[in-house]
């Protein structure tokens, strides 16, 4: 069905129906490895896990260093991944750059020093990925960057980062993208405010450890949404935990609150694997009890204990269903 309107493809006033995952392939310890070791059959096996939970979107991470090593090969793998996701009735939300970095076991991405390098090769990368998909209904939105670092305009890197992402946004639009642009910002009002002018749809990452904390974060996000007069979605939420039951309880009330706010939800790190926070022995601090183990599925492909409620059909269907 053609959902394109005068406002563009896949632009909705509310994204409360959004549910899905950030796909960190289990074989990739870093973003580059996920693409250099890409296997079509193995990718399909992993992405199919999301259908158990009635997911409708996959946030697919990729980066310039991965593409740089083999532009044609990585582009081919990326297009195959979009196809695999679409075959299962889900949309893809490509995340083109990453600015989140773990201090111990980094997942890769764009670093502060990269903001001072020649930007043209990175824009070539953006055009290579975006141009073939500018009118493709399988793309829900283009996420330009995961968690840009600028939260204050007096930050030494602010000017560089804002200029860089402005060029990226301009490149996506000049390529003719009909899908909306978003940027995966923190739940911080300042961080969202700074990058809101570049977005068609705003994005938040509220990781509330308690319902009360999440309610405060949602209030901040709602205020930003009202200030800028743009829709809001969330492509990261629900803190991790080593304790399966604690995590499941947090997931249950987080998902309910995010749906009610109209933001929807996407979990980070779908399957237990090699990347930081998708393995129990290497977790980050973004979690309940400071234990950021984020996987939703165990290594054998089964849901973690307590998450069985995700197999129930959601009350809010996606617009294309």
Backbone torsions as a table, in degrees:
resi	resn	phi	psi	omega
1	UNK	NA	137.1	-178.8
2	UNK	-85.1	114.4	-178.2
3	UNK	-99.2	7.0	-176.8
4	UNK	-71.4	134.7	177.3
5	UNK	-129.3	-175.8	178.2
6	UNK	-65.0	-18.9	178.1
7	UNK	-86.3	-9.1	-177.5
8	UNK	110.0	172.3	-176.4
9	UNK	-83.2	134.8	175.0
10	UNK	60.1	39.1	171.1
11	UNK	-107.9	119.4	-175.4
12	UNK	-126.4	150.9	179.2
13	UNK	-72.7	-29.7	177.8
14	UNK	-133.0	140.8	178.3
15	UNK	-116.9	28.0	-179.4
16	UNK	-59.9	-22.5	-179.8
17	UNK	-80.6	-12.0	-175.5
18	UNK	-65.4	128.4	174.9
19	UNK	-150.8	133.3	-178.7
20	UNK	176.4	-159.0	-172.6
21	UNK	-143.3	155.4	166.9
22	UNK	-85.3	118.0	-176.2
23	UNK	-89.2	107.6	173.4
24	UNK	-106.6	96.2	-175.3
25	UNK	-51.5	137.6	-171.7
26	UNK	-61.6	-21.3	-179.0
27	UNK	-86.1	-7.5	-174.8
28	UNK	-100.0	111.9	172.5
29	UNK	-77.0	-23.3	176.9
30	UNK	-136.4	165.0	-179.6
31	UNK	-58.1	-43.0	-177.5
32	UNK	-60.0	-44.8	-176.7
33	UNK	-63.6	-33.4	178.8
34	UNK	-58.4	-31.6	-178.1
35	UNK	-98.4	-34.7	179.1
36	UNK	-68.1	-29.6	179.1
37	UNK	-105.4	24.4	-175.7
38	UNK	-61.3	134.7	178.2
39	UNK	-131.8	115.5	-175.0
40	UNK	-56.0	-44.2	-178.2
41	UNK	-67.3	-42.9	-179.1
42	UNK	-67.2	-37.8	177.8
43	UNK	-62.2	-44.4	179.5
44	UNK	-62.3	-37.1	177.6
45	UNK	-62.4	-42.0	-177.3
46	UNK	-72.9	-45.4	-175.8
47	UNK	-68.1	-26.4	179.2
48	UNK	-64.7	-21.9	178.4
49	UNK	-58.7	-34.4	-176.4
50	UNK	-63.1	-25.7	-178.2
51	UNK	-67.3	-21.1	177.2
52	UNK	-61.8	-25.8	-175.1
53	UNK	-105.8	11.0	-178.4
54	UNK	61.2	33.1	177.3
55	UNK	-64.0	147.8	178.1
56	UNK	-121.5	0.1	-179.1
57	UNK	-152.7	143.9	174.1
58	UNK	-122.6	125.9	173.8
59	UNK	-87.4	115.8	-170.4
60	UNK	-107.4	111.4	-175.5
61	UNK	-84.1	136.1	174.3
62	UNK	-149.5	166.7	-175.1
63	UNK	-152.3	157.4	179.2
64	UNK	-55.5	-46.6	-179.3
65	UNK	-60.1	-33.1	177.4
66	UNK	-65.0	-46.8	-179.4
67	UNK	-67.6	-38.3	-173.7
68	UNK	-56.9	-36.9	-175.6
69	UNK	-69.0	-31.0	-175.8
70	UNK	-156.8	76.7	-173.9
71	UNK	-54.3	-48.8	-177.6
72	UNK	-68.0	-44.2	-178.8
73	UNK	-64.4	-44.8	-178.8
74	UNK	-69.8	-38.2	175.6
75	UNK	-60.7	-41.8	178.0
76	UNK	-61.9	-42.1	178.8
77	UNK	-66.9	-39.1	178.8
78	UNK	-62.4	-45.5	178.9
79	UNK	-64.0	-36.4	177.5
80	UNK	-65.9	-38.7	179.0
81	UNK	-63.7	-42.6	176.8
82	UNK	-60.5	-41.3	178.1
83	UNK	-62.3	-44.8	-179.0
84	UNK	-61.3	-42.0	178.9
85	UNK	-65.3	-43.9	179.7
86	UNK	-64.7	-33.5	178.8
87	UNK	-60.0	-25.4	-178.7
88	UNK	-96.4	8.3	176.7
89	UNK	82.5	12.0	-180.0
90	UNK	-105.3	158.0	174.3
91	UNK	-96.3	161.4	177.6
92	UNK	-110.8	137.5	171.6
93	UNK	-117.2	91.6	-179.7
94	UNK	-65.3	136.8	173.2
95	UNK	-110.0	109.8	-167.1
96	UNK	-81.7	-29.4	179.9
97	UNK	-140.5	155.3	178.5
98	UNK	-127.3	130.6	177.1
99	UNK	-116.9	4.3	174.1
100	UNK	-86.5	133.0	-178.8
101	UNK	-137.1	132.0	174.7
102	UNK	-86.0	139.7	-174.8
103	UNK	-75.8	-18.8	-176.9
104	UNK	-105.2	-48.6	-176.2
105	UNK	-131.0	76.9	-170.1
106	UNK	-68.3	143.6	-178.2
107	UNK	-89.4	-6.5	179.6
108	UNK	94.9	178.3	179.2
109	UNK	132.7	-148.2	-177.7
110	UNK	-103.6	131.5	-177.0
111	UNK	-109.5	166.1	-178.4
112	UNK	-53.5	-42.9	-178.5
113	UNK	-64.3	-25.4	178.5
114	UNK	-66.8	-25.2	179.6
115	UNK	-67.6	-15.4	179.7
116	UNK	-100.8	1.2	179.6
117	UNK	-87.2	171.1	175.3
118	UNK	-60.5	122.7	-175.0
119	UNK	-80.8	-19.0	-171.5
120	UNK	-59.4	-43.4	177.5
121	UNK	-60.1	-34.3	179.1
122	UNK	-71.0	-32.6	176.2
123	UNK	-72.9	-32.4	173.8
124	UNK	-61.0	-42.6	176.5
125	UNK	-59.5	-45.1	-179.8
126	UNK	-60.9	-47.3	-179.8
127	UNK	-61.3	-38.4	-177.9
128	UNK	-62.9	-38.2	-179.2
129	UNK	-81.5	-39.3	-171.9
130	UNK	-80.0	-43.1	-170.8
131	UNK	-54.2	-44.1	-179.5
132	UNK	-68.8	-11.3	-171.9
133	UNK	-120.5	14.6	-171.8
134	UNK	-62.4	-27.2	-179.4
135	UNK	-120.6	26.3	-174.9
136	UNK	-93.8	121.0	-177.0
137	UNK	-68.7	-13.1	179.2
138	UNK	-73.0	-15.4	178.3
139	UNK	-93.3	117.8	-179.6
140	UNK	-77.8	-42.8	-178.7
141	UNK	-165.5	158.1	174.4
142	UNK	-101.5	113.1	175.3
143	UNK	-90.5	108.2	-174.3
144	UNK	-66.3	-36.6	-172.7
145	UNK	-160.3	138.0	172.9
146	UNK	-85.7	117.9	170.7
147	UNK	51.0	65.2	170.3
148	UNK	-56.8	149.0	-167.3
149	UNK	-83.1	-20.5	-171.6
150	UNK	-69.4	118.2	174.7
151	UNK	-118.5	-10.0	178.3
152	UNK	-139.1	139.0	-178.8
153	UNK	-70.6	-16.6	177.1
154	UNK	-90.6	4.9	174.5
155	UNK	-64.3	136.9	-177.9
156	UNK	-55.9	-29.1	-178.1
157	UNK	-95.1	-2.4	-172.3
158	UNK	-55.4	-50.7	-177.8
159	UNK	-59.6	-42.7	-179.8
160	UNK	-65.3	-45.3	-175.9
161	UNK	-69.2	-41.5	179.4
162	UNK	-65.2	-42.1	177.8
163	UNK	-62.4	-45.0	-179.0
164	UNK	-60.0	-49.9	-178.0
165	UNK	-70.9	-27.8	174.1
166	UNK	-64.0	-40.9	177.6
167	UNK	-66.8	-39.1	178.1
168	UNK	-63.5	-47.3	179.4
169	UNK	-59.9	-44.0	179.6
170	UNK	-62.3	-38.9	179.9
171	UNK	-65.1	-42.8	178.4
172	UNK	-62.4	-43.1	-178.9
173	UNK	-69.6	-41.3	179.0
174	UNK	-66.1	-26.5	176.5
175	UNK	-69.2	-17.2	177.1
176	UNK	100.8	18.1	-177.7
177	UNK	-58.1	127.4	178.1
178	UNK	-95.6	-9.6	177.3
179	UNK	-87.6	156.7	-179.0
180	UNK	-70.5	157.0	175.6
181	UNK	-103.3	137.4	173.8
182	UNK	-136.7	171.1	175.8
183	UNK	-139.2	126.8	-175.6
184	UNK	-75.6	80.9	-176.0
185	UNK	-89.3	164.0	175.6
186	UNK	-65.3	174.8	175.2
187	UNK	-78.4	-5.0	179.0
188	UNK	-63.4	130.0	179.0
189	UNK	-58.5	-41.5	-178.1
190	UNK	-64.6	-43.4	-179.5
191	UNK	-62.6	-44.2	178.7
192	UNK	-66.9	-41.3	-179.6
193	UNK	-60.2	-42.8	-174.9
194	UNK	-62.8	-38.9	-175.0
195	UNK	-100.7	-3.1	-179.9
196	UNK	-57.1	-39.2	-178.9
197	UNK	-60.9	-22.3	-179.4
198	UNK	-84.7	-11.2	-170.6
199	UNK	-103.3	147.1	167.2
200	UNK	-88.0	-35.5	176.8
201	UNK	-126.5	129.5	180.0
202	UNK	-76.9	162.1	-177.4
203	UNK	-143.5	143.4	-179.9
204	UNK	-134.8	156.7	178.3
205	UNK	-126.8	69.2	-178.3
206	UNK	-83.1	114.4	178.6
207	UNK	-109.4	75.0	-178.6
208	UNK	-80.0	130.7	179.0
209	UNK	-81.2	-20.9	178.1
210	UNK	-135.3	159.5	176.7
211	UNK	-57.9	-36.5	-179.3
212	UNK	-65.9	-42.8	179.4
213	UNK	-65.7	-41.4	179.0
214	UNK	-65.2	-38.6	178.7
215	UNK	-60.3	-39.6	177.3
216	UNK	-64.4	-42.0	179.4
217	UNK	-64.7	-41.9	178.8
218	UNK	-63.1	-37.7	178.2
219	UNK	-62.2	-40.8	177.1
220	UNK	-63.5	-45.7	-179.1
221	UNK	-63.4	-40.6	179.3
222	UNK	-63.9	-39.1	178.2
223	UNK	-64.3	-40.6	177.6
224	UNK	-64.7	-42.0	178.8
225	UNK	-59.8	-46.5	-179.7
226	UNK	-66.7	-36.7	179.9
227	UNK	-62.5	-41.9	-174.9
228	UNK	-96.7	-10.5	176.6
229	UNK	64.3	37.1	-179.5
230	UNK	-128.4	153.7	176.3
231	UNK	-64.0	161.8	-179.7
232	UNK	-131.7	137.9	171.2
233	UNK	-131.7	168.4	176.2
234	UNK	-127.1	118.3	177.0
235	UNK	-106.5	14.2	167.4
236	UNK	-154.4	130.6	173.4
237	UNK	-168.4	173.8	-177.0
238	UNK	75.7	104.4	178.0
239	UNK	-64.5	155.6	179.1
240	UNK	-82.1	175.1	176.3
241	UNK	-171.3	146.5	174.5
242	UNK	-74.3	-28.9	179.0
243	UNK	-81.5	114.2	-176.1
244	UNK	-59.4	-43.4	-174.7
245	UNK	-70.3	-41.4	176.0
246	UNK	-59.2	-43.1	-179.5
247	UNK	-64.0	-42.5	-178.4
248	UNK	-64.9	-40.6	178.2
249	UNK	-63.0	-41.6	178.2
250	UNK	-64.9	-41.0	179.4
251	UNK	-61.6	-39.6	-176.4
252	UNK	-62.4	-51.6	-177.9
253	UNK	-76.0	-28.7	176.5
254	UNK	-63.8	-48.1	-178.7
255	UNK	-60.7	-44.1	178.8
256	UNK	-59.7	-46.6	-177.0
257	UNK	-68.3	-37.2	-179.4
258	UNK	-70.5	-37.3	176.5
259	UNK	-65.8	-43.3	-179.5
260	UNK	-64.4	-31.3	178.6
261	UNK	-74.7	-14.6	-179.1
262	UNK	87.6	12.3	-176.5
263	UNK	-98.1	-21.0	-173.6
264	UNK	68.5	-169.3	-177.5
265	UNK	-155.1	148.8	171.8
266	UNK	-141.1	127.9	-179.9
267	UNK	-87.5	152.1	-179.8
268	UNK	-92.7	143.6	172.4
269	UNK	64.8	78.0	-169.9
270	UNK	-62.0	-47.8	-173.3
271	UNK	-121.4	144.4	175.2
272	UNK	-55.8	130.3	-175.6
273	UNK	-158.1	-142.1	-172.7
274	UNK	-101.7	-19.3	-176.2
275	UNK	-75.1	154.3	176.3
276	UNK	-52.0	135.2	178.3
277	UNK	71.9	2.1	167.8
278	UNK	-105.5	8.4	176.6
279	UNK	-133.0	144.3	-172.6
280	UNK	-69.9	-23.1	-177.7
281	UNK	-94.3	-3.3	176.4
282	UNK	-140.1	86.6	180.0
283	UNK	-113.3	158.8	177.2
284	UNK	-94.0	-175.2	-176.6
285	UNK	-87.9	-0.5	-175.2
286	UNK	-87.1	71.9	-177.8
287	UNK	-162.7	167.9	173.5
288	UNK	-61.9	134.8	-175.9
289	UNK	61.9	20.1	179.8
290	UNK	71.0	17.9	-176.6
291	UNK	-112.6	89.6	-175.3
292	UNK	-84.3	64.1	172.2
293	UNK	-95.9	109.7	-164.7
294	UNK	-101.9	-7.4	-174.7
295	UNK	-56.2	143.4	177.4
296	UNK	-100.9	-25.5	178.2
297	UNK	-119.1	143.2	176.0
298	UNK	-71.4	170.3	-178.6
299	UNK	-59.3	-29.3	-179.1
300	UNK	-85.4	4.2	176.9
301	UNK	90.8	0.7	177.8
302	UNK	-87.0	150.5	174.7
303	UNK	-63.8	143.6	173.8
304	UNK	-63.4	149.6	-176.9
305	UNK	-54.6	136.3	177.9
306	UNK	94.6	-12.6	-177.5
307	UNK	-93.8	10.8	-177.4
308	UNK	-59.0	-25.4	-179.5
309	UNK	-61.9	-21.0	179.4
310	UNK	-69.5	-16.1	179.1
311	UNK	-80.5	-10.0	176.8
312	UNK	-75.5	139.9	-178.0
313	UNK	-62.9	129.7	-177.5
314	UNK	-69.6	154.5	-180.0
315	UNK	-72.5	-28.6	-177.2
316	UNK	-106.9	107.2	177.5
317	UNK	-77.9	156.4	174.6
318	UNK	-68.0	152.3	-176.3
319	UNK	-58.5	-27.1	-177.7
320	UNK	-90.0	-1.9	-178.7
321	UNK	-84.5	NA	NA
